[in-house]
Amino acid sequence: MHLPWIREPSRSTDIRHFPPSPDEPLQTTSKIFTRLKNSAEISETENQNKPVTRGQDLRYRGWRRGAFYWACAAIAVFCINFAFTLWATIYSKGREEMTIYEDCSRASKWNSGIHLVINLLSTVLLSASNYCMQCLSAPTRKEVDGAHAKGVWLDIGISSIRNLLCRVMVWIMLGLTSVPLHLFYNSMVYSSIATNDYIGFKFKVVGDLELLENSECINRYFTSIQTSRRNLLLVTSESRRDTGRNSLYEVYNATDIITSIYFLASDIKISDAATSAFDWVCDPIKGVRIPDGTICIESKSQILDNAEIWTVNGYKVQYCLSERAPFKCKLHILLPIGWLVAALNFAKVLLILYTIFTIEQDPLMTMGDAVASFINIKDPTTTTTSIMTVWGIKKNRGFSSTGPIFWKGKEDLWMASARRARPISTFVMLSGALLVMLFLLDWGITAIEYNGANASFHDLVDMGFGRTDPRTIINGMFVNKTMINIILANLPQVVLSLIYLCYNGLFTCMLLGHEWSRFPYQRKGLRVSHARSGAQRSTYFLQLPYRFSLPLMCLSAFLHWAVSQAIFLVAIDIYGDMANGADTEPDQSRYSWTSCGYSPMAIICCMIVVGLMLISVFIFGSLKYKRGMPLVGSCSAAMSGACHAEEFDGVDGNHSAKSKLQWGVVGVNAQGVGRCAFSSKEVTFPEEGKLYA
């Protein structure tokens, strides 16, 4: 039985089935390959004549095979989503979210990694929807004939809403379950950071203390988000000096050398306070700048270089005794959003399966499908439009015969293959996204400098990629409104989904024109989305080649992830100093605080990627097609006009459609008017200034 999903054996394997006959001279390799080719063609013809069951036809042949694979991918993603959400629901113990306690650095890595996986899975679902939306918008030959009879043409090879009739609701639902998916999916998981107050010790305080050398002590406490340490004792051998009192330091006993340093973790919500909350590390007077004129937060390297002579409030520090903070950061899984994502995913699976099993006929998915159909069954409405372009049809407001046309060998731009609205919308969306990111970066850097911190490139790198930093926390009207902040942080994901669909559609149009323009220069079989026959070739990602479709998918997934690191939810659980034994459990924080944060380096990364995408549009769009074939774009009427060669070459249309074809002049009528068309026979290149119809 013929199994179309199994790849044909390689040549080296086939050679063993055709050994030279003992009574014949030894054949050359070229002769063996010739026999192999003939045998393969006979086998292909036999397989085409075999009856195919409905199940095989729907699942394993042509475009349905691709749709079936995407359905399997969508089902796999649904199983992952459902299992993950069900597991989280079971362990949430009736709450609306599941909380996992982890070490802060590990929680941050888990959060970033989970969002990377989320965006990969979301991109798979978005690509599956895009594939099926193109399948749904592909017209059947009956629909094309009906449109042509009314003087209207349809789009072939691209996703187009103008083709939709009764399938419009399924097409819209596929889109509606795709565009917001990245928004909800990225909102499902977020991490919160634990930060602790701390104070200096009195002698009577007893606890488990760890000895830290000066450099390690500086590293541990030189932060506004204190996740791993609490109370601190600085040990010095110097005698008491009267340094006076101020708002940050208090002397408990005139005879001792203990100074109380009180660090408020809640200062994290005030950017300028957060960036100077640990000035005690640099200088006894809060806000006093060190000699090089920079504030404390910018001077860590200089302090570490002089750790041996580190002084605090005039005392030289010998070492530190530090109390570890047992609390851990949290990874939050929002269960209502998780179930919403699973429901959207399940709906998408049903819509994809509906697409596979309800489209009875083979629609014209690709340019090759259309040409094969028009060659096999002639379209009477386009018999005298062999060199009519899509722009000529638009200019004439139809494709009725206007008489012979002088051929002009014009080198059209790739961009001309798409309707003007498509490149314009793609350009506007990419440019708009770039300008918004540029504005946010400028605003963010200004805010950092306004709060007294430096914003040099080195400082931006030091803030990290997608890392919470008190200098980049946004304070505004939505502070402590968790759900609003989650939506605001992930709203750009919707825009990116729309950009992907526009970008993919534009490149599909340009590459459709590229494949079309090569037929005058190379004889080859048509690339079809249904079962191949003869010299026909199988399609790739419908009209878009793999070398473009796969990088575009990867680019989309990376960009979605990078944006999730550029602007994100900041959730901070603030714990007390525990000097009185309070706050002993991880879920007993004094209070939690939420807002949005941003990462300048992640924004810069997104700007670079979007900028490269914009440049790519201009580079590919400014390329020129080879001089020869008229530009047809995705216009069904213009494609049909190039398929009327039978009256000149005498080849049966069914046989011709399965052969290797080349476009050119197939003959000249009695009036001296030539005809250009696809033909399996020899053709000549059209001549400048001659009439063709």
Secondary structure, DSSP 8 states (H G I E B T S, - for coil): ---TTS----HHHHHTTS---TTS----HHHHHHHHHHHHHHHHHHHHHS---HHHHHHHSHHHHHHHHHHHHHHHHHHHHHHHHHHHHHHTTTSSEEEEEE-HHHHHHHHHHHHHHHHHHHHHHHHHHHHHHHHHH---HHHHHHHHHTT---B-SS--GGG-STTHHHHHHHHHTTTTHHHHHHHSEEEEEEEE-B-B--TT----EEEE-HHHHHHHHS-SS--SEEEEEEE--S--------SSEEES-TTS--EEE-B-GGGGGSHHHHTTTTGGGT-SSTT---TTS--GGG-HHHHHHTGGG-EETTEE--EEEEEE----EEEEEEHHHHHHHHHHHHHHHHHHHHHHHH--S----SHHHHHHHHHHS--GGGTT-TT--HHHHHHTTS-S----EE------BGGGGS-THHHHHHHHHHHHHHHHHHHHHHHHHHHHHHTT----HHHHHHT-SS---GGGEE-STTTT-HHHHHHHHHTHHHHHHHHHHHHHHHHHHHHHHHHHHTTTT--B--EESS---TT-EE-SBTTB-HHHHHHHHHHHHHHHHHHHHHEEEEEEEEE---TTS---STT--SEEEEEEEE-HHHHHHHHHHHHHHHHHHHHHHT-B--SSS---TTBHHHHHHT---HHHH---HHHHHTS-BEEEEEEE-TTS-EEEEEESS--B---TT-EE-
